[in-house]
Amino acid sequence: MFEEEDDNGFFDDSFDKELKRYEEMINAKNVYYFDPEILEQIIEHFIIKNQLKKGLKAIAIAKDLHPSYIIYDLRKAQIYSTNGQLKESLQILMSLEKIDPFNAEIFITKASVFSQLRDHVKAIKYYEKAIEVSNDDEFLDELEDIRFDLAMEYENMHNYQSAIKVLSEILENNPQNEAAIYEIAYCYERIGNFDKCITFYNKYIDNNPYSFTAWYNLGNIYFLKNNIEKALWAYDYAIVINEEFASAHFNMGNTYMQIQEFDKALEAYQKCVEIDGDDALTISYLAEAYERLERYDEALKYYEKSKDLNPSLAEPWLGIGIIHDLKDDTHQAISYLQQAVTLQPENANFRVVLGEALFKLERLTEAETQLERALQLDPTYSEAIVLLGQIKAEFSLSEALDFILNFENIKSLDSSVRLFLSSILWKTGKKMESLLLFKKEFLIDPNSAKTLLLYLPEAENIADFAQIIENQ
């Protein structure tokens, strides 16, 4: 929008002289004559330097000398916008638009004001007007920047498809626009087109190989695609470039947790704590790594520390409850698990963990309540379905059978649901159906036999089940 100053802070030597002359005039409290273009440069100089009071004073002097020169009013509107005087800025801009309806800079400034007001629809409208009138005027070279601002407004509205369209137009004209490449990758990530997202992040990295944030984002996308090897590779590059980048260490820890390399996850979380200090969430994840390594005393220590740092964080309450349960202190575990559910009532997993602990203590009605709520939150939660089926079986096998058979999507659920169904079919005398279902699951995964024994231990000594296993 404004011309760039040179390394000395001025537009050129002649401007330097004019600026000194202007400052002499101010100090002398006198009035000198200046050409309108020189005054415009002086005003822009003060705006660039963020000396806005001086800019407004220069505008007042300029308007007295050249009252018909509307650029001064535009600069005044821009200063008001910067100062947060948005209403005053808009009033000036509306007047200017009537005088000069084809001035792109007026529309750009107006769009910027509406953006600050969070009125993204109007911001988009005026950026589009600016593009429309810029095609044939002096702002042709600034079209790229206008389009980029337009794309950001679409992003602010979560309209990522429109943002992609605008960013694509930028890249058609300038394939090396790094900001556009980065943003289009982000937009593809938001709409779930991870392959396109990877393409653009790789393109950005080709031009910016030392951008640790780009490597980090690339790692996140590979993680979402469940490409663990590539995710770790990208996170590792981010850390090599910036060893103090805590987020990369944290996500690397999460990735190692997913593939059950708990020692490496622990190391990553420890590094993250070393960088970020006592962050409650990171310490909770560190505690979970100790828990998975069955180092329960250390896990409990860090869960307690996380809880003390942030009592409203649900994860450490859950972790403490799980460890007490693992130590056969389920009565004490339940109070912690209940607090975790209170803090995150919409978390189906927390309710299942609590339901399981209640079931263990034969508090069946309470367990049933938690599991039913978990299934309301996530109707495909297989562990909740099986556990609730087991509770119902305590009262009535036929009720448990009806409960499982009511799931129309049973074929798409985890195999544990179907193997539990096989056990209930056997117990209710539907032995042929039970055997056929087990055989089908066993042919897909031989480990199904171990799962069946969890629900029907006597199957180990039943010849019909043994025959299915031995004949395969």
N, C-alpha and C positions, 0 to 999 in steps of 0.2 A: 504494500500500500504506500509506504514511504520509501524514498531513495535511501540506499545504504550510505552511511558516513564512511570516510576513509579511516585509516589507522590512527590518525591524529584527532579523530572525533569530529571532523568537519567535512562538508561536502567537497570543498576545494579551497585554494588559497584566497580567491576573491571573496568567497563566502566568509572566510575567517575575518577578513577586513570588515565586511558588512556587519558581522555579529559584534565585533568590538565597537564599531560605530553605534550599533543599537544599544549596547550596554552603557556606552558613554552618555547617550541620550537619556537613558533611565536614571543614571546617577546624577545627571545635571538637571533632572526634572524639566526637560525641555522637549520640544517636538521637532524631529527632523523628517525630511521626506525620504521614503524608500519606495522602490518599485514594488508592485504587488507580488511579483514572483519571489523577490528577496524576502519579503515579510512571510510569505508562505513557507519558505525554507527555514526561516528562523523559528516559526511556530512548530514545524515538524521536528526541528532540532530539539526543542524543549520537550516535545512529546516522546521522542526516542530516548532522551535522557531521563524520562519520568519526572521532569520538572514541570508539573502540570499547572501550578499556580502561575509560574512565569509564562506558560503557554497561554493561559486565559488572559493574562495582562497584555501579551503581544497581540492576541486576537482583538481585544478592545481597541488597541491603538490602530491596528490594521483596518478595522471596520470604520473607524473615524476617517482614515485617509482614503479608503477605497470601499465605500458602502455597498457597491453593487457586485462586489467580488464574492460569490456565494461559497467559495471553498473555505472561507474563514468560518462560516456558520457550520459547515460540515466538520471541520476540525473541532469546533466547540462541542458539537454533538458527540464526537468521539471521545473527547476528554470527559464529558459528563458520563458517558458509558463506562469508562475506566474507573471513574470515581463512584460508581454505583448509583448515579442520579439518572436512573433509567427513564422515568417519566419525562423529565426535562429533555433528555436526549431524543426521545420519540417525538415530542412536540416539535422540535427543530427539524427532525428528519421528515415528518409529514409535510411541513411547509416547503422544504427543499424539493420533495418529490413532485409537488405541484408545479414548481418553477422549472425543474429539470427532470422530466420523467424518463430520460434515457441514460441517466448517470449510474453506472454500475456500482461505483463506490458508495453511493447513497444506499442502494439495496443491500450491499455487503454489510454496511454498518448497521442497518435496520435489522438484518438477519441476526447479527451478533447480539444485538440488544434483546431480541426475542429469545435467543438461545439462553441468555442469562436469566430471563424470566421463566425458563423451562417451557416456553410455548414453542415446542419443536415443529408443530405444523406450520405456524407462521414463519418460523426461521427457514424452513424448507422452501416455502413459497417465495421468500425474498432472495434466497440463494439461487433459486431457479430463474427468477427475474434477472438477477445479475448475470447469470450465464447467457440468458437470451440476448441481453443488450451488449454483452462483451464480445460477441462474435465479430462485430464490425468496428469496435472502438479501440481506444488506447489500452484497454485492460486485457487485450487478447492474450498477452504473455502471462497474465495472472489467472487464467481459466483453470489451470491445474490446481492452484491453491483453493479457488472457490469450490471446485468439485470435491476436493478433499474435505473441506468444511461441511459441504452438503452431505457427504458420506457419513461424517461423524454425527450429524443430526439424525440420520436414519438409524445409526447404531444406538443413539440415545433413546429412540423409540422402539428398540429391539426389532426393527424392520431390516433384518440382515440381508435378505434377498435384494432389496433396493440398494442397500449400501454396496453390495457386491457388484451390482450393475454399474453404479457410478465409479467405483474403484477400477473396474475393468476398463471403463472409458479412459481413465487416467493412464492405465498401463498400456493401452493401445497406442497412445501418443508418446509415452515415455516408459518403456519397459524397465528402466532402471530406477524408477521412483521407489526408494526403499521404504518410505513410510506407507505408501499404498500397498506394497507387497506384504508388509507386516500386518496391516489392518485387514487385508482381504483374507489372509491366513486365519486371523482371529474370527472373522465372520463365518468362514467355512467351518471352523471349530464349533461355533455357536449353533449352527444348523445341523451339525453332526456329519458333515461331509469330510471325514478325516483324511481321505486320500488326497483330495484337493488341498486341504490344509497342509499336509506334509509336503506336497509339491511346492507350495509357495514359501513355506518356512525354509526348505532346502535352497530355494532360489535366493531368498534373503541372506541365508548363511553364506552362499557362494560369494556374495558381495561384501558380507560383514562376518568373516569367519571368527572374529573375536567377540561377537555379541553373545554374552553368556545368557541373557534373557531369551534370545531366540533358541539357543540350544535347550534351555530349560523348557520352553513352550513345546518344542519338538518332542522332548522326552514325555511331556504330559500327554501329547496326542498318541504317541506309541503305547503309552500305558493304557489309555482308553481303548486302543485297538487290541489290547492284551498281547502286544509284542514286547515281552519283558526284556529280551536281549537288547533290542534297539532302544528301549526306554532307558535302561541302565547305561548304555553307550552314550546317549545324548546327555543324560544327567552328569556323567563322568566328564564330558567335555566342558559343560558349564562350570563344574567345580575346578577343573584344571585352569580355566581362564580366570575364575574368581573363587579362590579357595574359601573365602568368607561368605559365600552366597548360601545363607542358611536354608532357604526354601528348597534348593536343589538337594542338600543333604537330607532334609525332611522327606521329600518325595522319594529319594533313593531308599530311605528307610522303609517307607510304605511299600515300595516295590519288592524289596527283599522280604518283607513280612508276607506278601502275597505268595511268594514261592517258597516260604517256610525256611529261608536262610536267616534264622533269628539272630545268630551271632553277628552277621554283617549288618542287619537292621539295627541291632543294639549299638554298634559302632557308629552308624550314621546318625542316630538320634543323639548319641553322646556328643558328637561333633556339633550338632545343631544347638544343643544346650550350651556348649562351650562358646558358641558365637553369640547366641541370642540371650543367654542368661536364663533366669528362672521364668520360663513361659509355661503356664499351667498345662496347655494342651500338649506341647512337646514332651513335657515330663510324664504326662499320662501315657503317651505312646511309648516312651522309654520304659515305663513300668510294665506295659503290656509285653514288650520284648523280653523282659526278665521273666514274666509270667509264662510265656511260651517256652522258655528255656528251663522251666520248672524251678527257677530260683525265686521261690515264693517270698522269702523274707525280704529280699531286695526289692521285689515287685511291690510288696505291701508298703515298704518305706517310701517309694517314689509315688505310689498312688496317694498315700497320706499327704505327702508334700504338695502334690498337684491339687488335692482337695482343699488344703489350707490356703493355697495361693488364690484359688477361685472356687469358692463353695457352690457357685451356681453352674459349674461345669459338670455335666452328668457322667462323663466317662470314668473319672476316678471312683465315684460312688459305685458304679457298676463293677469296676475292676476289684475293688475291695470286697464287694459282695461275692464275686466269683471265687476269689482266693479263700475266703472263709468257708465257702461251700466245698471247695476242693480239700480243705483241711477238716471236713466233716463237722463243721460248726455252722450248719445250715440255719439254725434259729437266729444266730447273729447276722448271717448273710442276708436274710430277708429284709431287715430294716434298711440296709444299704441299697439293696436292689429296689426296694419301694421308693427310696429317695431318688434314685436314678430315673425311675418311671415318672415320678412327679415332675422332675426337671425336664424330661423329654417325653411327654405323654403320647406323642405321635410316632414314637419309635417302636416299630413292631418287634424288632429283635430284643429290645430291653424287656418287653412284656413276656416274650417267650422264655427268656432266662429266668425271670421272676416266676412265671408259671411252672417251670420245671422244678424250681426249688420248693415251691408250695406243694407240688405233686409228691416230691420226695418225702415231705412231712405229712402226707396224706390229708392235706388241707384242700380237698378236691374241689369244693365249690368255688373257693377263691381262685384256685388254679384255672378252673374252667372259665371264670370271668375274664382273667387276663388273656387267655388264649383266644377266646372269642373276639375280644377287642383287637388282638394282633391280626386276626384273619379279616376283620373289617378294614384294617389298615393295609393289609397285603393278602388278598384272597389266594395267592399262589404259594404262600409260605408253607412248604412241605413239612418242616419240622413241627410247626404249630398244628398242622392237620393230624399228623401221626400222634402227637402228644394228647391232643384233645380226643382223638379216637380211643386212645388207651384209657383215658379217664372215663369216657362213656362206657367202655367195655367193663369197667369195674362195677357198673350198675346194671348194664344190659348189653349182651353181645349183639342182639338184633338191632338195638339202637345204634351201636357203634357201626354195624354193617350198613345200615341205612344212611348214616352220616357220611361215610366214605363214598358210597354209591351215588350220593347226591352231587358229587363234584363232576360236572360234565366234561371238564378239561383234564380228567385224571391221566390221560395218555401223555399230556405235556408236562405233568408234574414230575418231581424227583422219583426215582424208582423205589425209594423207601416207602412211599405212599402205597404203591401197588403191592409191595412185599408185605406190608402190614395188612392190606386187604386180603392177600393170600392166607395169612394166618387166621384172620377172622372168618374167612370162608371155611377153613378147615374146622375151626372150633364150632361153627354153626351147622356142621354136617354137610356142607357143600364141598365135598372132598375132591370131586373131579374138577370142578371149576378152580379150586385152590391149586391143584397140581398143574393144570394147564397154564394158569397165570404164572406160577413159579417157573415152570419150564421155559416159558417165553422170556422171562427176565434173565434166567440163568444162561440161556443161549447168547444173550446180548452181553452179559457181564457175569463171569463165574464167581465174582466176589459177592453176588447176590445171595449165595448160600449163607455167608456169615451174617448178612443183614437179616435174613429170615430168622436165624437162630436168636436174634435179639427179641423177636416178637413171639417166636414159637420154639422155645428151647428143646422141646421134645421131638422136634423134626429130625434131630440127629439120630434118633433111634427108630424112626418110622421108615419102613422099607421102601415105600413109594417115593419118598423124597430122595433117599439114598440111591435108588435106581436111576433117577433122572441125573443125579450128579455123576454116577459111575459110568453111565452110558455115553457121556459126552467127551 
